[in-house]
Amino acid sequence: MKKTLIATILSVGCFANINTINQFEADFTQNIVDDNNKTIVYKGHIRASKPQYALWQYTQPVEKEIYIRDNRVIMIEPELEQVIYKTMDSSFNFFSMINKAKKVTKNVYEATFRDKHFFIVMEDDKIKSITYHDEFDNKITIEFSNEIINKEIPKEVFEANIPNDFDVIMD
């Protein structure tokens, strides 16, 4: 669940200037710290395009792909040989939320959605990280590197290729 929320939040929001950036691509490291200070680290690559398209490709510690198109999420988990389909809350609009973000310090902005606070760190007109607490009160930090902005991403990239023999779960 928390991976879905993270993917949802960032699928359209990894942009330095929401008004001029239409595509975003980067490597990411996602740290999840629980209330016992135990940390889980995920790594991978993201491609995102306005209005609400994203592909999160997790490479470590397990392989997983999360596709987001409009209000639909498809998670492909090769090790489990399964695909999970989810529907996102259609009222979520990260672009609107980020436009309302308030500057906290020189490089930190705060945005709020449904009583959750998102802290966005920017450097050189690029989003370097986003931090928030999920519904389980885990601290989530996603750091970006090797960002590529406004490189055309074909829409076909956001179409999931689902193996026929995988179990399908509709959530």
N, C-alpha and C positions, 0 to 999 in steps of 0.2 A: 504494500500500500504506500509506504513512504517513498519508494522509488517512483511510483506513479505520480505522486504529488510533486516531487522534485522535477520530474520530466515535464509535467504540466506547467509548472511555474516558469521553467526556463526555456521551454520550447519556443516561446516567442519573445523572451525577454532579455536575451543576451546581447543587448545592443547599447552602444555608447550614446548615440544620439537617436532617439526613437523616431525622429522626423526624417532622418536622412539615410539611415541604414536599413536596407531591405533584406540582406542575407548575412548570415554569420556562420563561421566555421571555426572550430578550435578544439584543441585537446583539453581534457578536463581531469581534475582529481576531486573526488567527492569524499569528504570526511563526515562520518556520522558518529557523534559522541553521545553515549547514553548517560543516564543519571548516576551510574557507577563509574563514570569516566573511562569506560571501555570504548575503543575506537575501531570502527570498520572503515577501510579505505577502498574505494572503487576508482578505477581509471578507465578512460576511454576517449571517444571522439564524438563531437556533436556537429550536426549541420542543421541550420534553421533558416526559415524564410517566412516573410510576412505572407499572409496574415497570421496563420497558425499552423505551420508545418514544421516538423522536427524529426530528426533521426538521431537517437542516442545509441551509440555502439559501445557497450561496455566490453572491455577486454580483460580486466583483472578485478577481482580474483576469479571471476567466472565470466564466460561470454554470454551476452544477452543483447538483444536489439529492442528498442522501444520506438515505435513509429507513432507520430501524432499528426493527425490531419483534422482540422476543424475541431469538432468535439468528440473525436474517436481516438482511442489509444489501443494499439496492438503491441503486445509484449511477446517476443519470441525467445524461448529459453531452450537452446539446443541440448544442454546436458539433461534436461528433464523431458525432452522431446514433446514440448507442449507450447501452445499458443493461447494467450489470454486476451480476450476482447473486453474493453471497458468503454463506458461513455463518460465523458467529462462534464462537469457543470458548465452549461453553455453561457452562464452569466459571467464567467471568469474572463477578464480582458486585461492582460498584462500591460498592453500598451497604454491603456487609460490609467492604470495604477502607477506605472513608472512616470508618466507625465505629471502626476500629482506628487511625486517623491519630493521630499524636502531635504535641503542640504543641512547636514548635521555638523560636519567639519569640512576642511578643504577638499578631501577626496571621498567623503562618505555621505551617502544619501540614505534616507529612510522612506520606505513605502509601506502602506498598510492595505491589507485585503482580509476581510472577515476576521478582524481582531488579531491577525498575525502581522508581525513586524518583520520586514525584509531590509537588511542592511546591504547596500550596494557600494563596493569600493571601486573607484575609477582611477585610472592612471593613463595619461597620454590619450585622452578621449576614448578609452576602451574600458569595458567592464572587466575588472580583474578577478572579482569574487562576489558571491552573494551568500549571505549568512541569514539563517532564520531557525526557529524552533518548530518542529513538526507537531502533529497531533498527539504524539507520545512523549513530548517534551525533550526529544533528542535534538541536539544542536547540529544543524546541517550547514556545512561550508563547502561551496563548490568554487574551485579556483580554475581559471582559464589560462591557457598559454598557446602560443603559436596561432593567434587569432588572424583570420582572414575575413575582411569585411567587404561586402558587396560584390563578391565573385559569384557570377551566375550559378545557381544550383538548379538543375533540371527537376521538374516536378516528379518525374519518374523515380527519383532517389527516395521519395517519401512513400512509395508503394511497397508494401511488405511482400516478400517472396516466401510463402508458407509451404513447407514440405507436406506432401499429401499424407504421410504416415504419422504426423504429430497429432496428439490429442488437442482438441479445441475446447476451451472453457469460456463460456459467455458469462460475464459478471455484470 
